[in-house]
Amino acid sequence: MTVASTQSDFRAHIKDYLDRVNDDDETVYIARANNRAVAVISQEKLDWLERALRAKEGSLEYAIARDQLIQRHVLPDDEIIESNDEYWGQFDQ
């Protein structure tokens, strides 16, 4: 889920916003002057995003990172597929 805030409101309630980022896995968007905006995400979410970007698509590491991002509602859920030996065999190194 995402939350939007102004810079002054974020400053006034920084602890509450950061707790939401860490405890509820929220993303906080902060509007700033001159159409400059920032987003605050948890270190854990950033780590999974970076792992997904570094991993080779189709690898087990990529699949795990993608699954973590789906659980955090960063990526849409995949369609249901049958889990069988053929499916898992594609991740053999």
Buried (B, 14 or more C-beta within 10 A) or exposed (E): EEBEBEBEBBEEEEEEBBEBBBEEBBBBEBBEEEEEEEEBBBEEBEEBBEBBEEBEEEEBEBBBBBBBBEEBEBBEEEEEEEEEEEEEEEEEE
